[in-house]
Amino acid sequence: MWKPYVMILFLAGFPGMLCAQVKDSMAVKPGAKKNTFTIVDTAKHYNPKKAIIRSAILPGWGQITNKKIWKVPIVYGLLGTTSALFFRNKKQYIESRDAYRLATDGDPSNDYQIKQPYYTVKDQPDRIRNFRNSVRQNMDYCVLYFLISWGVNVADAAVDAHLKTFDVSNDLSLHIIPGYSPLANTTGVSLVMKLGK
């Protein structure tokens, strides 16, 4: 029953919401001439682009720039895990590749060079080949996950950098303000949310 009235109030005040002025990065200098303004940067010593570039060059550097040092171990944990798995899979790939080559060369005199656990299945070279192929695929996945982790590191630095100057004040309430709307050239009720200072 009350929903149509809320909708009418909202629609009547919508043009006023569009006209609400938000002052957070621009301000008029005291003593300035009328109809002139200068931009006052709220984060004059902070550059989000710098954090993004630093994070792309060296993982974790962007998080340090953003003063989020607690994220650096997470970044290096992700990158270190994918790197360790890559080198483990590379070692298994080399061993299984050599074992498959020795098992299929037709010369039983060099079978003693096949390492365990491949020596026990030297008579079934297809099993060695299948394992070699799966380990090779795991190596490729590790490279992909490493690059994704690096990209997530850069994306995290970018998001933190852009939200660094975001206003998180306690006053995020909507105010109902009746009055004139210059945009719609009408009088009505507006819902206004104050953002910034």
C-alpha positions in Angstrom: 0.0 0.0 0.0 2.8 2.4 0.8 5.0 1.4 -2.2 3.4 3.7 -4.7 3.9 6.7 -2.5 7.6 5.8 -2.0 8.0 5.5 -5.8 6.3 8.9 -6.4 8.6 10.5 -3.8 11.6 8.9 -5.4 10.6 9.9 -9.0 9.7 13.4 -7.9 13.1 13.8 -6.2 15.2 12.0 -8.8 16.2 15.2 -10.8 17.3 16.7 -7.5 19.5 13.8 -6.9 21.2 14.4 -10.1 21.9 18.0 -9.1 23.4 17.1 -5.8 26.9 18.6 -5.6 29.7 16.6 -4.2 32.8 18.3 -3.0 35.6 15.9 -2.4 38.4 16.7 -4.9 37.5 20.3 -6.0 37.2 23.2 -3.7 37.0 27.0 -4.1 40.1 28.7 -2.7 39.3 31.4 -0.1 39.7 34.9 -1.5 39.5 33.7 -5.1 37.6 35.7 -7.7 34.0 34.9 -8.3 33.3 32.1 -10.8 36.8 30.8 -10.6 38.1 27.7 -8.8 41.2 25.8 -8.3 41.5 22.1 -7.9 42.6 21.0 -4.5 43.9 17.4 -4.6 42.9 15.4 -1.5 45.8 13.0 -2.1 48.5 15.2 -3.4 51.3 12.9 -2.3 49.7 9.7 -3.6 49.7 8.4 -7.1 47.8 5.1 -7.9 49.7 4.6 -11.1 52.9 4.4 -9.2 51.5 1.5 -7.0 50.3 -0.4 -10.1 53.6 -0.1 -12.0 55.6 -1.0 -8.9 53.5 -4.1 -8.3 53.9 -5.1 -12.0 57.7 -4.8 -11.7 58.1 -6.5 -8.4 55.3 -8.4 -6.7 54.4 -6.9 -3.3 55.9 -3.6 -4.0 52.5 -2.1 -4.9 51.1 -3.4 -1.7 53.9 -1.8 0.3 53.3 1.4 -1.6 49.6 1.2 -0.5 50.6 0.6 3.1 49.1 -2.9 3.0 52.3 -4.8 4.0 50.3 -7.7 5.5 49.4 -8.7 1.9 53.0 -9.2 0.9 53.3 -12.7 2.5 50.1 -13.8 0.7 51.5 -12.6 -2.7 54.8 -14.4 -2.2 53.0 -17.5 -0.8 50.9 -17.7 -4.0 53.9 -17.1 -6.3 56.2 -19.3 -4.2 53.8 -22.2 -4.2 53.3 -22.1 -8.0 57.0 -21.9 -8.5 57.8 -24.8 -6.2 55.2 -26.9 -7.9 56.6 -26.0 -11.3 60.1 -27.1 -10.4 58.8 -30.3 -8.8 56.9 -31.2 -11.9 59.9 -30.3 -14.1 62.1 -32.7 -12.2 59.4 -35.5 -12.5 59.0 -34.6 -16.2 62.8 -35.0 -16.9 63.0 -38.3 -15.0 59.9 -39.8 -16.7 61.1 -38.5 -20.1 64.5 -40.2 -19.6 62.8 -43.4 -18.3 60.5 -43.6 -21.3 63.4 -43.1 -23.7 65.4 -45.9 -22.0 62.4 -48.2 -21.8 61.6 -47.9 -25.5 65.0 -47.9 -27.0 65.0 -51.7 -27.4 68.3 -52.2 -25.5 67.8 -54.0 -22.2 71.5 -53.5 -21.2 70.8 -49.9 -20.2 67.6 -50.5 -18.2 69.6 -50.2 -15.0 69.7 -46.5 -15.7 66.0 -46.2 -15.2 65.2 -44.6 -11.8 62.5 -45.7 -9.4 59.5 -45.8 -9.5 59.8 -46.1 -13.3 62.0 -49.1 -13.2 59.2 -51.3 -11.8 57.0 -50.4 -14.8 59.7 -50.5 -17.5 57.9 -53.2 -19.3 54.8 -50.9 -19.6 56.2 -47.8 -21.3 52.7 -46.5 -22.1 52.2 -45.9 -18.3 55.5 -44.0 -18.2 54.5 -41.9 -21.3 51.1 -41.1 -19.8 52.7 -40.0 -16.6 55.2 -37.9 -18.5 52.4 -36.2 -20.5 50.4 -35.4 -17.3 53.4 -34.0 -15.6 54.1 -31.8 -18.6 50.5 -30.6 -18.5 50.9 -29.8 -14.8 54.0 -27.7 -15.6 52.0 -25.7 -18.1 49.3 -25.2 -15.5 51.9 -24.0 -13.0 53.1 -21.4 -15.4 49.5 -20.2 -16.0 48.8 -20.1 -12.3 52.0 -18.1 -11.7 51.0 -15.5 -14.3 47.5 -15.4 -12.9 48.9 -14.9 -9.4 51.1 -12.1 -10.6 48.1 -10.5 -12.3 46.0 -10.8 -9.2 48.9 -9.0 -7.3 48.7 -6.1 -9.8 44.9 -6.0 -9.7 44.9 -5.9 -5.9 47.4 -3.1 -5.9 45.3 -1.2 -8.5 42.1 -1.6 -6.5 43.7 -0.6 -3.2 45.4 2.3 -4.9 42.2 3.7 -6.3 40.2 3.1 -3.1 43.0 4.7 -0.9 41.3 8.1 -1.0 37.8 6.8 -0.9 35.7 8.4 1.8 34.7 5.9 4.4 33.0 8.3 6.9 30.1 7.2 9.1 27.6 9.6 7.4 26.3 7.5 4.5 22.7 8.3 5.2 20.0 9.5 2.7 18.4 12.8 3.4 15.0 13.8 2.1 15.2 17.4 1.1 12.2 19.3 -0.4 13.0 22.2 -2.7 13.7 23.5 -6.1 15.6 21.4 -8.7 17.4 23.6 -11.3 18.0 20.6 -13.6 14.4 19.7 -13.9 13.2 23.3 -13.3 10.6 22.0 -10.9 10.0 21.9 -7.2 9.9 18.5 -5.5 11.4 16.2 -2.9 15.0 14.9 -3.4 16.8 12.0 -1.8 20.4 13.2 -1.3 23.3 11.1 -0.1 26.4 13.1 1.0 29.6 11.7 -0.4 32.9 13.2 0.6 33.6 16.3 2.7 
